Amino acid sequence: MTATPPSAELRQRALQALLEPNPLQKVLLAQYLWAQEATILIAPQLHLVAPAGLPGCPARPQLRSHLDLPKRSPFTPEGLAALLHAVTHIEFNAINLALDAVWRFAGMPPAYYLDWLKVAAEEARHFSLLRAELQSMGYDYGDFAAHTGLWDMTQKTEGDLLARMALVPRTLEARGLDATPPMQAKLRKVGTHHALRAVAILDIILRDEIGHVAIGNHWYRLLCAQRALDPLATYAKLAQQYGAPRLKGPLNLQARRLAGFDEAELALLGADA
């Protein structure tokens, strides 16, 4: 077997993919890297410096505060497209945050980097499915304004992997587990061809996101154990320190259990929701 050339080192390539502004190219890069996972070189101790321009993003969509985004009814064609666009944008940001988790944090076991590379490839698939549906409706990614929520917390936690695992996959992505079933119920009420196709896409996303949150739970707990920290008390401290958004119920308890939340965590989260 031919050895993987040094230029193909995973963390460097993940950083290159993160810098890529073209959504289609970013998707292809993430998926190509995952296709090489069995042979690609991983250099956990390699020190990489964050360049300017992170993350690479297209000129559109226009980014605004979530408070400045207009509210539209999904019972209109434009409103349905706007809803799907919002989810598409979340998935684009999710590609970036997974790639950032791969390149940024040195000193982890190889399994950590492969876990987040898999997440990046799956988020790229989600983005592609949603974008194709938007295009079938006569729209495209960038046609509506969007907010920066996921990436904002990614930036806040760039200095501490424990905080990153606590507050991105276990908090922001886990909110998607709760939000997806009500969104699907609303789309079923809309009942159009595109709305029902979106329900099917969200089934795929929910299934995969359970796995992504589980990955976050695994590495969060491992890091807590390494630092002799109590996971429950540490989570509460980190959520306050970094200004994590307040949880909104109802919780998708079944999905959260599948993603590795234990009963003590669910009781604490339920009290806060």
C-alpha positions in Angstrom: 0.0 0.0 0.0 1.3 3.4 -0.9 2.0 5.6 2.1 -0.2 8.7 2.5 1.9 11.8 1.6 2.5 14.3 4.4 0.5 16.9 2.4 -2.6 14.8 3.1 -2.4 15.1 6.9 -5.9 15.3 8.2 -5.8 18.3 10.5 -4.1 20.5 7.8 -6.6 19.4 5.2 -9.6 20.0 7.5 -8.3 23.5 8.0 -8.1 24.0 4.2 -11.7 22.8 3.9 -12.8 25.1 6.6 -11.2 28.0 4.8 -13.0 27.1 1.5 -15.7 29.8 0.8 -17.6 27.9 -1.9 -20.3 25.7 -0.4 -20.1 23.0 -3.1 -16.3 22.8 -2.8 -16.5 22.7 1.0 -18.9 19.8 0.8 -16.7 17.9 -1.7 -13.6 18.5 0.5 -15.3 17.2 3.6 -16.7 14.1 1.9 -13.3 13.4 0.2 -11.5 13.5 3.5 -13.9 11.1 5.1 -13.5 8.8 2.1 -9.7 8.7 3.0 -10.3 8.1 6.7 -8.8 4.6 6.6 -5.4 5.7 5.3 -5.0 9.4 6.0 -2.2 10.5 8.2 -3.2 12.1 11.5 -0.7 14.3 13.4 -2.3 14.9 16.8 0.6 16.9 18.2 1.0 19.2 15.2 0.7 22.8 16.2 -1.4 24.8 13.8 -2.0 28.5 13.9 -5.5 29.9 13.1 -5.2 31.9 9.8 -7.4 34.9 9.0 -10.7 34.3 7.2 -12.2 31.6 9.4 -14.6 30.1 8.5 -14.6 30.3 4.7 -18.2 31.5 3.7 -19.8 32.6 0.5 -20.8 36.3 0.0 -24.4 35.3 0.5 -26.4 34.8 2.6 -26.4 38.1 4.4 -25.7 37.5 8.1 -27.9 39.2 10.7 -28.9 38.9 14.3 -31.6 36.3 14.7 -33.8 39.2 16.1 -33.5 40.9 12.7 -34.7 38.0 10.6 -38.3 38.4 9.3 -40.9 35.8 10.3 -42.6 34.0 7.5 -45.4 31.4 7.4 -44.3 28.0 6.0 -47.9 27.8 4.6 -46.7 30.1 1.7 -44.1 28.9 -0.9 -41.7 31.7 0.1 -42.1 31.0 3.8 -41.5 27.3 3.3 -38.4 28.1 1.3 -37.2 30.5 4.1 -37.7 27.8 6.7 -35.7 25.2 4.7 -33.1 27.9 4.0 -32.7 28.4 7.8 -32.1 24.7 8.3 -29.7 24.6 5.3 -27.7 27.4 6.9 -27.5 25.6 10.2 -26.1 22.5 8.3 -23.5 24.7 6.5 -22.4 26.1 9.9 -22.3 22.5 11.2 -19.9 21.5 8.5 -17.6 24.3 9.6 -17.8 23.6 13.3 -17.0 19.9 12.7 -14.0 20.8 10.6 -12.9 23.3 13.2 -13.1 20.6 15.9 -10.7 18.5 13.7 -8.0 21.0 13.1 -8.0 23.2 16.1 -7.4 20.9 19.1 -4.1 19.1 19.4 -3.2 16.2 21.6 -6.3 14.1 21.2 -6.5 10.4 20.3 -6.9 9.6 16.5 -10.4 8.4 17.2 -11.4 12.0 18.2 -10.3 13.4 14.8 -12.0 10.6 12.9 -15.2 11.1 14.8 -15.4 14.8 13.9 -14.4 14.1 10.3 -17.4 11.8 10.1 -19.6 14.5 11.5 -18.3 17.0 8.9 -19.1 14.5 6.0 -22.6 13.8 7.3 -23.3 17.5 7.8 -22.1 18.1 4.2 -24.7 15.5 3.1 -27.4 17.2 5.1 -26.5 20.5 3.5 -26.6 19.0 0.0 -30.0 17.4 0.5 -31.5 20.6 1.8 -29.9 22.7 -0.9 -31.1 20.4 -3.6 -34.7 20.7 -2.3 -34.4 24.5 -2.2 -33.2 24.5 -5.8 -36.1 22.3 -6.8 -38.4 25.1 -5.4 -36.6 27.7 -7.4 -34.4 29.1 -4.6 -30.8 28.5 -3.6 -28.6 28.8 -0.5 -28.0 32.5 0.0 -31.4 33.8 -1.2 -32.5 34.6 2.4 -30.7 36.3 5.2 -29.4 34.1 8.0 -27.9 34.2 11.5 -24.6 33.1 12.9 -25.6 31.2 16.1 -23.6 28.0 15.8 -20.4 29.6 14.7 -20.6 32.3 17.4 -20.3 29.6 20.1 -17.6 27.9 18.1 -15.6 31.1 18.4 -16.3 31.6 22.0 -15.0 28.1 22.9 -11.9 28.0 20.6 -9.6 28.0 23.6 -11.0 25.1 25.5 -12.0 21.7 24.0 -14.0 20.8 27.1 -16.1 24.0 26.7 -16.5 23.2 23.0 -17.8 19.7 23.6 -20.1 20.9 26.3 -21.7 23.8 24.5 -21.7 23.0 20.8 -22.7 19.4 20.3 -24.2 18.8 23.7 -26.1 22.1 23.8 -26.7 23.8 20.4 -26.8 20.6 18.3 -28.8 18.9 21.0 -31.4 21.6 20.7 -31.9 20.3 17.1 -33.0 17.0 18.6 -35.8 18.8 20.4 -36.8 21.2 17.6 -37.0 18.7 14.7 -40.2 16.8 15.6 -42.3 20.0 16.1 -40.9 21.3 12.8 -41.8 18.1 11.1 -45.3 18.2 12.5 -45.7 21.8 11.1 -44.4 20.7 7.7 -46.9 17.8 7.7 -49.7 20.3 8.3 -48.4 22.3 5.3 -48.7 19.1 3.4 -47.3 20.1 0.0 -44.9 17.9 -2.0 -41.9 20.0 -0.9 -43.0 20.1 2.7 -43.3 16.3 2.9 -39.9 15.9 1.2 -38.5 18.2 3.8 -40.0 15.9 6.5 -38.1 12.9 5.0 -34.9 14.9 4.9 -35.3 15.9 8.5 -35.7 12.2 9.4 -32.2 11.6 8.0 -30.8 14.6 9.8 -32.4 13.7 13.2 -31.0 10.1 12.9 -27.5 11.4 12.2 -27.6 14.3 14.7 -28.3 11.8 17.5 -24.9 10.3 16.6 -23.3 13.7 16.5 -24.5 14.6 20.0 -23.4 11.2 21.2 -19.9 11.9 20.0 -20.0 15.2 21.9 -21.2 13.4 25.0 -18.4 10.8 24.7 -15.6 13.3 24.4 -17.1 15.6 27.0 -17.2 12.9 29.6 -13.8 11.6 28.8 -12.3 15.1 29.2 -14.2 15.5 32.5 -12.7 12.2 33.7 -9.2 13.2 32.7 -9.5 16.5 34.6 -11.3 14.9 37.6 -14.4 17.1 37.0 -18.0 16.3 37.8 -19.8 16.5 34.4 -23.1 17.9 35.8 -21.5 20.7 37.9 -19.0 21.5 35.1 -21.7 21.8 32.5 -23.6 24.3 34.6 -20.5 26.3 35.2 -19.5 26.3 31.5 -23.0 27.2 30.4 -23.0 30.3 32.6 -19.4 31.2 31.8 -19.9 31.2 28.1 -23.5 32.5 28.0 -25.1 29.4 26.5 -28.7 30.0 25.4 -31.4 29.0 27.7 -32.9 25.7 26.9 -36.4 25.7 25.4 -38.7 22.7 26.0 -40.2 20.3 25.4 -37.2 18.0 25.3 -37.0 15.1 22.9 -36.2 12.6 25.7 -36.0 9.6 23.5 -33.5 11.2 21.1 -31.5 12.6 24.0 -31.3 9.2 25.7 -30.1 7.6 22.5 -27.5 10.4 22.3 -26.1 9.4 25.7 -27.7 11.8 28.1 -28.3 10.1 31.4 -31.3 10.5 33.7 -29.6 13.0 36.1 -28.7 15.2 33.1 -32.2 15.0 31.7 -33.7 15.9 35.0 -31.4 18.9 35.3 -32.1 20.0 31.8 -35.8 19.5 32.2 -35.8 21.7 35.2 -34.2 24.5 33.2 -36.3 24.2 30.1 
